[in-house]
Amino acid sequence: VLLFAGLAWFTYAKCQLPRRMRWTLWGLRMAALAVIVWLVLLPVHRVTHIEREASVLAVAVDVSASMKEKVVGDSSRAERAREFLAEQDFAAGGTDFRTVFFEIGAELRERGGPPEDVRFDAPRSNIVPGLETIAARLRAEDVAGLVLLSDGLDHSGESLAPEAQSLPVFTLE
């Protein structure tokens, strides 16, 4: 600071300005220097907090009545879906992911928690529109994937939109 003050005065010492104006200009320069020094010396306390948010795992259950039809053996896909949702490995995976549950029937419904009381009585299953709605709902999320528990019977007759095709879909069968 003293070196800067001396050099600043040296620039005004040989100047043809009146003495009072030289002192004023030098004082303004020193005031600017004081402000800069004060700003540089201000204490800074920066806290960085990193919070890692778990990826989203979407689980979509087809709740159409066709899920109750018996398949190979004596079990139906509805029973298999219930077994999957009740499995310990799936329940324990809930700590690794933020699990979001959906029911796909004639219309899509989001569930607040695991659907323990799933009723497979929807008159139809509109799987493709349901998947498109889920993809739109989770567009801003970090999605690990979508587990689709369905018999694959879709009554909508639509094809999957390109935006929804980027969503990784996993099925049990």
C-alpha positions as CSV (number, residue, x, y, z in Angstrom):
1,V,0.0,0.0,0.0
2,L,2.9,2.4,0.9
3,L,4.6,1.6,-2.4
4,F,1.4,2.3,-4.4
5,A,0.9,5.5,-2.4
6,G,4.5,6.7,-3.2
7,L,4.2,5.8,-6.9
8,A,0.8,7.6,-7.1
9,W,2.2,10.7,-5.5
10,F,5.2,10.5,-7.8
11,T,2.9,10.7,-10.8
12,Y,1.4,13.9,-9.5
13,A,4.6,15.5,-8.2
14,K,5.8,16.7,-11.6
15,C,2.4,17.5,-12.9
16,Q,1.5,21.1,-13.9
17,L,-1.7,21.1,-11.8
18,P,-2.2,23.3,-8.8
19,R,-1.0,21.8,-5.5
20,R,-4.5,21.5,-4.1
21,M,-5.8,19.6,-7.2
22,R,-2.8,17.2,-7.0
23,W,-3.6,16.5,-3.4
24,T,-7.3,15.9,-4.3
25,L,-6.5,13.5,-7.1
26,W,-4.0,11.7,-5.0
27,G,-6.6,11.5,-2.1
28,L,-9.2,10.1,-4.5
29,R,-6.7,7.4,-5.6
30,M,-5.9,6.5,-2.1
31,A,-9.6,6.3,-1.2
32,A,-10.1,3.9,-4.1
33,L,-7.2,1.9,-2.9
34,A,-8.6,1.8,0.6
35,V,-11.9,0.5,-0.7
36,I,-10.2,-2.2,-2.7
37,V,-8.0,-3.2,0.3
38,W,-11.1,-3.3,2.6
39,L,-13.0,-5.5,0.1
40,V,-10.0,-7.9,-0.3
41,L,-9.6,-8.2,3.5
42,L,-13.2,-8.9,4.2
43,P,-13.6,-12.3,5.8
44,V,-15.3,-14.9,3.7
45,H,-17.0,-17.9,5.2
46,R,-18.1,-20.2,2.5
47,V,-20.0,-23.4,3.3
48,T,-20.7,-26.0,0.6
49,H,-23.3,-28.6,1.4
50,I,-23.6,-31.5,-1.1
51,E,-26.7,-33.6,-0.8
52,R,-27.0,-36.6,-3.0
53,E,-30.5,-37.4,-4.1
54,A,-31.3,-41.0,-4.9
55,S,-32.4,-41.9,-8.4
56,V,-36.1,-42.5,-9.1
57,L,-37.3,-46.1,-9.6
58,A,-40.8,-46.0,-11.0
59,V,-43.0,-49.1,-10.5
60,A,-46.1,-49.3,-12.7
61,V,-48.7,-52.0,-12.0
62,D,-51.3,-52.9,-14.6
63,V,-54.5,-53.1,-12.7
64,S,-56.7,-54.4,-15.5
65,A,-58.9,-57.4,-14.9
66,S,-56.9,-59.4,-17.5
67,M,-54.1,-59.6,-14.9
68,K,-56.3,-62.1,-12.9
69,E,-56.4,-64.7,-15.6
70,K,-54.4,-67.9,-14.8
71,V,-51.2,-68.4,-16.8
72,V,-48.7,-71.3,-16.7
73,G,-49.3,-73.2,-13.5
74,D,-51.9,-72.1,-11.0
75,S,-50.9,-68.5,-10.5
76,S,-52.0,-65.3,-12.3
77,R,-49.9,-62.3,-13.2
78,A,-51.8,-60.4,-10.5
79,E,-50.5,-62.8,-7.9
80,R,-47.0,-62.6,-9.3
81,A,-47.1,-58.8,-9.2
82,R,-48.2,-58.9,-5.5
83,E,-45.4,-61.4,-4.7
84,F,-42.9,-59.1,-6.4
85,L,-44.1,-56.0,-4.5
86,A,-43.9,-58.0,-1.2
87,E,-40.4,-59.4,-1.7
88,Q,-37.8,-58.5,0.8
89,D,-35.2,-57.7,-1.9
90,F,-37.5,-55.3,-3.5
91,A,-38.5,-53.7,-0.2
92,A,-34.8,-53.4,0.8
93,G,-34.0,-51.7,-2.5
94,G,-36.2,-48.8,-1.5
95,T,-33.2,-47.3,0.4
96,D,-31.2,-47.1,-2.8
97,F,-33.9,-45.5,-4.9
98,R,-36.8,-43.1,-4.4
99,T,-39.6,-45.4,-5.5
100,V,-42.7,-44.0,-7.1
101,F,-45.7,-46.2,-7.6
102,F,-48.2,-46.0,-10.4
103,E,-51.4,-48.0,-11.3
104,I,-52.1,-48.3,-15.0
105,G,-55.7,-49.1,-15.9
106,A,-58.1,-47.2,-18.0
107,E,-56.3,-44.1,-16.6
108,L,-53.1,-43.6,-14.7
109,R,-53.0,-43.1,-11.0
110,E,-50.0,-42.3,-8.9
111,R,-49.8,-44.0,-5.5
112,G,-48.2,-42.5,-2.4
113,G,-46.7,-45.7,-1.3
114,P,-46.4,-49.4,-2.2
115,P,-49.8,-50.6,-3.4
116,E,-50.5,-53.4,-0.9
117,D,-54.2,-53.3,-1.6
118,V,-54.1,-53.5,-5.4
119,R,-57.4,-54.3,-6.9
120,F,-57.1,-55.7,-10.4
121,D,-60.5,-54.6,-11.7
122,A,-59.9,-51.9,-14.3
123,P,-62.0,-52.5,-17.4
124,R,-59.0,-51.9,-19.7
125,S,-55.3,-51.2,-19.7
126,N,-53.9,-48.3,-21.5
127,I,-50.2,-49.1,-21.0
128,V,-48.7,-46.9,-23.8
129,P,-50.5,-43.7,-22.7
130,G,-49.7,-44.6,-19.1
131,L,-46.0,-44.9,-19.9
132,E,-46.0,-41.6,-21.8
133,T,-47.6,-39.9,-18.8
134,I,-45.1,-41.4,-16.5
135,A,-42.2,-40.3,-18.7
136,A,-43.6,-36.8,-18.8
137,R,-44.1,-36.8,-15.0
138,L,-40.5,-38.0,-14.5
139,R,-38.9,-35.8,-17.2
140,A,-36.9,-33.7,-14.8
141,E,-35.9,-36.6,-12.5
142,D,-32.9,-38.8,-12.6
143,V,-34.7,-42.1,-13.5
144,A,-33.0,-45.4,-12.9
145,G,-35.8,-47.2,-14.6
146,L,-39.4,-48.3,-14.7
147,V,-40.5,-51.7,-13.5
148,L,-43.6,-52.6,-15.4
149,L,-45.8,-55.3,-13.9
150,S,-48.2,-56.2,-16.7
151,D,-49.5,-58.9,-18.8
152,G,-48.7,-56.8,-21.9
153,L,-52.3,-56.4,-23.1
154,D,-52.8,-52.8,-24.2
155,H,-56.1,-51.5,-25.3
156,S,-55.0,-48.1,-26.5
157,G,-53.7,-49.2,-29.9
158,E,-51.1,-46.4,-29.8
159,S,-47.3,-46.5,-30.4
160,L,-44.9,-45.2,-27.8
161,A,-43.7,-41.6,-28.4
162,P,-40.0,-41.0,-28.8
163,E,-39.8,-39.0,-25.5
164,A,-41.1,-42.1,-23.6
165,Q,-38.8,-44.5,-25.4
166,S,-35.8,-43.1,-23.6
167,L,-37.2,-44.3,-20.3
168,P,-35.6,-47.7,-19.5
169,V,-38.5,-50.2,-18.9
170,F,-37.9,-53.5,-17.1
171,T,-40.5,-56.3,-17.0
172,L,-40.5,-59.5,-14.9
173,E,-41.4,-61.8,-17.8
